[in-house]
Amino acid sequence: MTDITLLIVDDHPVVRDGLRGMFAAEGSGFRVLGEAPDGVRGVELALELDPDVVLMDLRMPGGGGVDAISELGRRGARSRVLVLTTYDTDTDTLPAIEAGATGYLLKDAPREELFAAVRAAAEGRTVLSPAVASRLVTAVRAPAAADSALSAREGEILALVAKGTANRAIAAELFISEATVKTHLTHIYAKLGVNDRASAVATAYDRRILGGP
């Protein structure tokens, strides 16, 4: 059986040495082709060495992992990218997956889990640590708060809508044009996933964006 070839991208030499030693000691089908200290060099080596799997850290001085993953995808690299990091926050997880990572594993994963993840990634199968999988499920079920949160002005307009205030009256009270009010309402509807004023108010109460009736 042909060895699975690897490229290790991490800014910590001790981590790179540890991973290289781990895969060398395994002796069951892994071969490390090279190492890189940052994402920029990682992209260069991935294109040059064409490994089956790139083990990619995320936060690295001189070039982060997400940008590197995006660049590899843009340049049509064959290599699968398995993120291996200590971070499992939404701000790290989601961008990496969206950029094209095949898998996402935390550095505290057991040795056998890492080996299994590399094998799966080499076959193109998605691999996610339990914590990351849970976060992704949550993100799919409920859009990120940053995307769905209303601005202060949108909150003001929605509160007036809840009182039954017409667009023209809202415009007069807030010293903006009626067209601007309509634009804000369009944004409010999109963020709340509704199509009209009544649904917007009902949803806002349900989500406690507005106080109780």
C-alpha positions in Angstrom: 0.0 0.0 0.0 1.4 3.4 -0.9 2.3 5.7 2.0 0.1 8.7 2.7 2.3 11.8 2.2 2.2 14.8 4.6 3.2 18.4 4.9 3.2 19.9 8.4 2.5 23.6 8.6 2.9 25.0 12.2 4.8 28.0 13.6 6.1 26.0 16.6 9.3 23.9 15.8 8.6 21.6 18.8 5.1 20.8 17.4 6.5 20.1 14.0 9.2 17.9 15.4 6.7 16.1 17.6 4.3 15.4 14.7 7.1 14.3 12.4 8.4 11.9 15.0 4.9 10.6 15.7 4.3 9.8 12.1 7.7 8.3 11.6 7.3 6.1 14.6 3.9 4.9 13.5 5.6 3.1 10.6 2.3 2.1 9.0 1.9 4.1 5.9 2.8 7.8 6.6 5.6 9.8 5.1 6.3 13.5 6.0 7.6 15.3 2.9 8.3 18.7 4.5 7.5 21.3 7.1 6.6 25.0 7.0 6.5 27.7 9.7 3.6 29.7 8.2 0.8 29.7 5.7 2.7 31.4 2.9 5.5 28.9 3.0 3.0 26.2 3.5 1.3 27.0 0.2 4.6 27.1 -1.6 5.7 23.7 -0.3 2.2 22.2 -0.9 2.4 23.2 -4.5 6.0 22.0 -4.9 5.8 18.7 -3.0 2.1 17.8 -3.7 1.4 15.9 -0.4 -1.8 13.9 0.0 -2.6 15.8 3.2 -1.5 19.1 4.7 -1.7 19.4 8.5 -2.4 23.1 8.9 -2.3 25.2 12.0 -4.5 28.3 12.0 -2.9 31.2 13.9 0.7 31.7 12.6 2.8 34.9 12.3 3.7 35.5 8.7 0.6 33.9 7.2 -2.4 32.3 8.8 -4.0 28.9 8.0 -7.4 30.2 6.6 -5.7 32.3 4.0 -3.4 29.4 3.1 -6.4 27.1 2.7 -8.1 29.6 0.4 -5.0 30.1 -1.7 -4.5 26.3 -2.1 -8.1 26.0 -3.3 -7.7 29.0 -5.7 -4.6 27.5 -7.2 -6.1 24.0 -7.6 -3.9 22.1 -5.2 -4.6 18.4 -5.0 -3.7 18.2 -1.3 -6.4 17.8 1.3 -6.1 20.1 4.3 -6.6 18.8 7.8 -6.6 21.7 10.3 -4.8 20.8 13.5 -5.0 23.5 16.0 -5.7 24.4 19.7 -8.6 26.7 18.8 -12.2 25.6 18.4 -14.0 28.9 18.5 -16.6 29.9 15.8 -14.3 32.6 14.5 -11.6 29.9 13.8 -13.8 26.9 12.9 -16.2 28.3 10.4 -13.8 30.3 8.2 -11.5 27.3 8.0 -14.3 25.0 6.9 -15.7 27.6 4.5 -12.2 28.1 3.0 -12.1 24.5 2.0 -10.5 22.5 4.8 -11.4 18.8 4.6 -11.2 18.3 8.3 -10.7 20.1 11.7 -9.0 18.4 14.6 -7.7 19.8 17.9 -4.2 19.2 19.0 -5.3 17.4 22.1 -6.8 14.6 20.0 -5.5 11.1 20.8 -2.7 9.8 18.6 -4.9 7.1 17.0 -7.6 9.7 16.3 -5.1 11.8 14.5 -3.9 8.9 12.4 -7.4 7.9 11.5 -8.2 11.6 10.6 -5.3 11.8 8.2 -6.3 8.6 6.5 -9.8 9.8 6.2 -8.7 13.2 4.9 -6.5 11.5 2.3 -9.6 9.8 1.0 -11.5 13.0 0.8 -13.7 12.3 3.8 -14.7 15.1 6.2 -13.2 14.8 9.7 -14.4 16.9 12.6 -13.6 16.7 16.3 -16.7 16.3 18.4 -16.5 19.9 19.7 -16.1 21.3 16.2 -18.9 19.2 14.8 -21.2 20.5 17.6 -20.4 24.1 16.8 -21.0 23.6 13.1 -24.4 22.0 13.8 -25.3 25.0 16.0 -24.2 27.4 13.4 -26.3 25.8 10.7 -29.4 25.7 12.9 -29.0 29.3 14.1 -27.1 31.8 12.0 -24.3 33.6 13.7 -25.4 36.4 16.0 -23.1 38.8 14.3 -24.9 38.2 11.0 -28.5 38.3 12.5 -28.1 41.0 15.1 -30.0 44.2 14.5 -28.2 47.5 14.4 -29.2 50.2 16.9 -31.1 52.1 14.2 -32.9 48.9 13.1 -33.9 48.3 16.7 -35.4 51.8 16.9 -37.4 51.3 13.8 -38.6 47.9 14.8 -39.7 49.2 18.2 -41.8 51.9 16.4 -43.2 49.3 14.0 -44.3 47.3 17.0 -46.2 50.4 18.2 -48.1 50.5 14.9 -46.2 53.5 13.6 -46.4 54.0 9.8 -43.3 54.4 7.7 -43.9 58.2 7.2 -44.3 58.8 10.9 -41.1 56.7 11.6 -39.2 58.8 9.1 -40.4 62.0 10.7 -39.6 60.9 14.3 -36.1 59.7 13.4 -35.3 62.5 11.0 -34.6 60.2 8.0 -36.3 59.7 4.7 -39.2 57.3 4.2 -37.0 55.5 1.6 -34.4 55.0 4.3 -37.0 53.5 6.6 -38.0 51.1 3.9 -34.3 50.1 3.3 -33.9 49.4 7.1 -37.1 47.4 7.1 -35.8 45.3 4.2 -32.6 44.5 6.2 -34.7 43.8 9.3 -36.8 41.3 7.4 -33.8 39.6 6.0 -32.1 39.3 9.4 -35.2 37.9 11.1 -36.2 35.7 8.2 -39.6 37.2 7.6 -41.5 39.0 4.9 -43.7 41.6 6.5 -44.1 43.9 9.5 -46.4 41.7 11.5 -44.1 38.7 11.3 -41.1 40.9 12.1 -42.7 42.1 15.3 -43.9 38.6 16.3 -40.4 37.1 15.6 -38.7 40.0 17.5 -40.9 39.3 20.6 -40.3 35.6 20.3 -36.5 36.1 20.2 -36.7 38.7 23.0 -35.2 41.3 20.7 -38.2 43.4 21.8 -39.4 43.4 25.4 -42.6 41.6 26.4 -45.9 42.8 25.0 
